[in-house]
Amino acid sequence: MARRAIREYDAKRLLAQYLPDYLTGFTYPGQVALVTEDTNWDQLVIDNPWLETERLTVKPDQLFGKRGKHGLLGLNLELADVKDWIAERMGQVTTVGQTTDQLTTFLIEPFVPHEPEDELFVAIRTGRDHDTIYFSLQGGIDIEENWDSVVQIEVPILSDVDDLDVAGQLLAALDEKPVLKLGLSFKKFFADLGLAEQHPVAQFIVALYKFFVDLGFTYLEINPFVLVGDEIVPLDFVAKLDDTAAFEAGRKWGALEFPPAFGTHTTPEEEYIHSLDEKTGASLKLTVLKPEGRVWPLVAGGGASVIYADTVADLGFAGELACYGEYSGGPNTDETREYARTILDLMTREPDPQGRAKFLLIGGGIANFTDVAKTFTGIVQALREYKTKLQQNNVKIYVRRGGPNYQEGLAMMRRLGEELGVPVEVYGPETHMTRIVSMALAE
């Protein structure tokens, strides 16, 4: 499961579209508009006529929070003011915490007048054995400081949330909690509108959990949300989806983007590997960390990739780790060749300025079903193609692998060492998986 953050715009769009499937009597209109540097304002207004009739809120939508605390929240503005507000900040280099990046994407929605004491908090997180619902009557930017006001309800995996009496559990738990802003008990809060089970907050939480499960969310946080008549309005929305649930929920997601986190940028090589990954049942992943680094893992298996990266760091070479990634799940020869070519191309663009060696670690555990001979055939083809550049970059290659047809694959690598003109050391499952890391970095 890969947890992928989505824009607040998309989270609110999905909530507006699908909340009516789970909740009656209370709505969320979902009036949201996204603005980038390519946005045509005339068309945006045609598509969202409320932009000219409502007072508006505007903020960046780039996967970071605390926008109010960073002066990145425009409130109670007219459309002309919103245009000026965005124009001032579009392309602006901004630092949030320790991360610096450009502002490129903004969210516009109607301004919702309310009092701080009206702000509520809800979040849902998935876990191994159960999902957890979090709720507080004291939502807002200081929720961390008021965490003792948060109650938690566990929903066991495969259970039916309708059988758990969520409203009753909330009432019982929150009646013991401090309600500093409201100055009254949770029972009194519910009593204002009748029975607990009929309270819109309780109904909304149950509906939100069903929405969470059906659309493949792994994390969801609405902080704060408010009640406005018969509308439930999420003011701030953070959400992550399980991208492997696309086959099941993708038709509901629609045209959904998984944008990079604020401060991160996808390289063309990462994009290429991602495009290969989308076309195969195998797993091909690549993150470029330091193109000038000297340690380049070409590792089979997600778990092995973590272990190799940790070993490099433990040996004091974290600053030389050039990339992180994996090929696994039985990729064919062509897919493995393309994956290896991408790494070799990055690795051999420039020799080390000090003339030091670079290390290619072709590693992995003992495969269960991946044909080592097939994948190594692809890697060998890529290595042959880069023979001259490998020599020019003073590359040393260390190999360790086991699994189906591993003897044939290792024999291929040994023969290749004789023709490449670069050092190649080859080991099988008799050698500890990460031993090649210490062998390489001891030089």
C-alpha positions, 0 to 999 in steps of 0.5 A: 500500500502506497499512501499518496497525499492529494490536494485539498481541492480534490479531497473536497471535490470528492466529499461533495460528490459522494457524501450524499451517498452516505448522509441525508439531511445535511449537505456540503456544496463543494464550491472549490476552484483551483488556480495555477499559473495557466488558469484562464480566469474568464473560463474559471468564472464561467465554470464557477459562477459563485466566484462573482457572488460570494465573499471568498477565501484563498490559500495555497494548495500544495500539501502543507498546513499551518497556512494561516500561521504563515500569512498564506490565508486570504479571508473575506475577499471579493474576486478582484482582491483574490486575483491580486492576492494570488498574483502577488504570491504566484511563483513566490519562493516561500519557506514553511518550516525547513522546506522552501519552494515556489507557490504555484497552486491555489484554492478558492472557496466561499468564505464561511463566517463563524466563531472559533468556538464553533470549530470541530475536529475529525480525523480517521487513520487506517491501521493494521487491525483497526481504523481509528476515528478521532473527534474533538469539540475543540478544533482549529489551529491549536488542536495539538495543544488541546489533544486531551480533548480528543476522543478515539473510537476504534473500528475493527477491520471488516466490521460494520460501523453502523453496528458500533454505536458511534454516537453513543461512544462519542457521548460517553467519552466526550462527556468526561472530556474538558470542553473549554471553548463551549463551557458545557458538557457534550450531553448538553451540546447534543441535547440542543438538537435532540437525541445523540444519534440524531445529531448531525455531527454523529451522523456526519462522522459515521458517513465520513467513515463510510466515505473513507473506506469506500474511496480507499483513503488511508488518512483523512483530517478535517480541521476544522469543520463547522455546521452552517444551517443544514450544511457541514462545511470542511474548512481545512482538509488533509487526505491521503489515498491508497494508490493501489486501490485505484482498480477498486475506487479509481472510477470514483476518484476521476481525474485525480493528481498525486502532486509532489510534496511541497519542496520536492520535484520529480526528475524526468528519470523518476517520471520515466520509471513511474510511467513504466511502473504504471504499465506493469504488474511488477513494481519499479520505483526510483527516487533520485537523492543526490545525482553526484553521489557515489553509491548507487543501489540497483536493488530487487525488493522493497524490503531489501531496498530499505535495508541496503539504504540503511546499511549505507547510512549506518556505515557513514555514507548517507551523504553519498547515497545517490538514489533509492528505489527497487525493482520487484514483483517479477519484472520482465527482461525489457522492464529490468533493462530500462530500469537499469539503463535509467540508473546507469545513465544518471550514474555515468553523466559526470565522473567524481570530481576527485577521481574517486570510484563509484559503486553500483550495488546490484543486490537483493534477498533470495527471491521467491518467484522473480526469475533472477536469470531474466532480470539479470539478462536485462541488467547485463544488456544495460551494462554492456551498453554503458561499458565505456561510460562505466570505465570513464567513471571508475565504476566498481560493481558488487553483486549479491542475489539468490532465488529462482535461476540465480546460478545462471544469473550470477554466471552471466554477471561473472562472464560480463566482468571479463568483458566490461573492463571494470571490477565486478564481484559476484556473490550468491545466497551464501553471502549475507545480503548487505555484505557487498555494501561494506565490501564496497565502502571499505575501499 
